[in-house]
Amino acid sequence: MPLKVIGTGLGRTGTYSLKLALEHLGFGKCFHMLELFHTPDKIRYFRSAERGARVKWGELFEDYSSVVDYPAARYYTQITDHYPDARIIHTHRDPNEWYESALETIFWVNRMPASMIVKFGLHLPFKREIRRRLPVLLYNRKLMHLEFGKDLFDKDEVISRYEKHTENVLKKFSSGHVLIFNSKDGWEPLCRFLDVPVPSEPYPHYNKRDEFVHKVNVIGKGGYLPKDKVR
């Protein structure tokens, strides 16, 4: 099936909440970074995209109707060119607020405490699932440096790259073809853009720092995350 919605926003801009929102609105299964931890072999598609090689996007997304977050957000040009009829949603938040959130979550994984690495290492020889997921964790670390530079503590440089990403998205798409979305605005702008009814349930706000760390711990121990529901 072709993708109906493509998210171009970077991690920690409400992408996981958007994933849950799109699934709740009936847009089918949404591909998010977490999917790679359950299907690590799919990294090969994104590695090909990084090399500039031709990617079989239809093969990668054959079971999905939408995609958000990393790694897809880095390769949005190739993906949106392949799905020209998809609606584009660009999640965005205040740059300083975003940086503080990223520092404690996605950047934190890049400087994961030694004690946690030891914990993962203790499980590594005994759990096949952890061995399968290790390349995803290493790929994610590389992705952060490709996107934001080697020094993730260089706030000015990182924010500059964050803002440049948004600037590039707005250059590629006409204003009527992309929604600049802040999850704090809730359902209404999202549903208006997608031309669907506004649900009675509150807009999902998930994956805050504690939830993120919990997920990293579960994944690192070879476990599986239960499917979240809008509440």
N, C-alpha and C positions, 0 to 999 in steps of 0.2 A: 504494500500500500504506500502511496506517496505521503511524505510528511506534510501535515497541514499547518503546523506552527514550528518556527525555528527561533530559539532564544539566542541572542547575541551577547547578552550580559555576562560579565566575568563572575567568578566565584565570589560568594559573600555579598551578593547584591539581591538576595531573596530568590535565588534560582531553585532551591529545593522546595520552597513554598509554592513557587510558580508551577513546578512539576506536579505537586499535589493538586493545585487549583485546576490545571488543565485536565488532569485525569478525572477530577470530580465533575468538570463541565462536559465530559463526554468526548474528549479528544483522544481517547485511547491511551495506550501505554506510552509513557514519556521516557526517553533515554536521558540519563543523568550520569555524572561521573561514577556514582555508586554501582551502576550497572557493570562497569569494568571489573569490579571486584568479584562479581558473580560469574562473569564471562571474560576472564583475563586474555583469552586468545584474540579478542577483538582489538587489542592494542595495535595489532599489525596494520589496521586500516589507518589509524592516526599517524603512525610512524611513516607510512607511505605518503600521507598528506604533508607531513613536515618536510619530506624530501622533494615535494612538488610532483610526485608521481600520480598517475591516474588512479583514482580510488573508486571501488564499486560501492558507492553510497547506498544504492538500492539493496544490496546484499546485506550491508551492515544494519540498516534500519528497516529490514523487511517486516519486523514484528512491532514496529513503533509508528505512531502517528504524529509525534512531536519530539523535540529534542531541546535540552537546555544545558547550561553549565559547561564546564570543561569536560573533555577536551574540545568538544564541538565548537564552543565559542571562539576558539583560536582559529578554527578553519571555516568560519562562517561564510567567507567568500566562495570557497569551493562548494560548500553544501547548499547555499542559497542559489548558486548558479545551476546546480543540479535540480533544485526544486523551485523554479521561478514563481510558482503560484502560491507558495506557502506564505502565511502571514508572519511578519517579523516582530518580535517583542524584545525590546532592549531594556533589561532591568538595570537600574542605576540608583545610586544613593549618594549622599554627601561624601565627597572624597576623604575627608578627615575621619569621618565616622566609619567609612568602609575600611580605611587603612588600619584603624585600631582593631576592627573585627578580624581582618585578614591576619594581622600580627598574632592574634591569639588562637587562630584556627588553621587555615591552610598554610600559613607561613610557619606556624608552630610545628607542623608535621615535618617540615624541612629541617628543623632544629630539635627534633624529638629527643626528649631526655634519655640519657644513657640507660637509666633504669627500665624504661619502657622497651628500648631496643633489646636489652637483655631478656626481658619477658618474652618478647616475640621470638628471640633466638632459642629460648628454652623449648618452645613449642615446635620450632622449625623442623627438627629431624623426625618428629613423630606425626605431624599432620600434613598430609599431602596438600590440603586446601591452602595452607599458609604458604607452602612453597610455590603454588600456582599464583598466589596474589602478590608475592614479593616483587615481581617485575612491574606490577601496576604502581606500587608504592614508589619504586625507584623512578618510574616514568613520570609520576606526579611531581616528584622533587625536581626533575629536569625541566618539566613544563613550567614550574614557577620561575625558574631562572631564565628560561627563554622569553617568558612574558614580561618579567619585571626586572631582570638584571641579576647579577651575582650577589649584590648586597641588599638583602630584603629589609635591612634596617635604615637604608638610605631613603627616608620618607619622601623627600622632594622628588627623587628620581622615580620611585615606585608610583607615586601619585601622578606624576607627569605621564607615565606610560598608561596608567589607568584611564586618564582623561583622553589620551591620544586614541585609545581604542574606541571610545565613544565618538570622538570626532571622525574617525574613519568610517564607522557605521553610518553616521549621518550623511557623510559624503556619498556613500554608495546607494542609499535608499531615499526615495522621495518621502516627504513628511507624511503623505497619506498611506504609505506602505509600511510604516514602522510605528510602533507604539513605544514611547519612552515611559517606562513603568516603574513606579516606586510602590513596593508592597504595602506601605503605610496607607496608600490611597484605596486599598481594598478592592472589592469585586467590580464596582461600577465602571471605571475606565476600561478595565480588562474585558468585561462582558460587552460593553458598547463597541469596542474595537472588533471583537470576535462575533458580534451580532448574535448573542445568546442571552437567555434570561438570567437575571441576577439570583443566585441561590439564597435561601433563607438562612443557611448556616454562616457563621463568621468566616472571614477569609483565613486560610491556614497560615500560621506564623510558626515555622519549625526550624530546626537545625541551629538553635542558638549555641553558644560556646559549649555548655555542659553536654548538650545533646550530640554535638559534633565529636567531642572527646570520647563520649560513650560509644559512638559508632566506630571510631578508630580502634578502640579497645576490643570491641566485638569482632571486627574484621581481622584485626591482628592476631586474634586467638583462633581464627578459622571458623568462627560462627557466622550465622546468617541473620540479617535484620528482618524483623517482621514488617509487613506492609503497613505504612501509616495511613490513617484515614482522616479526613477533615472532621474536626470536632468543633 
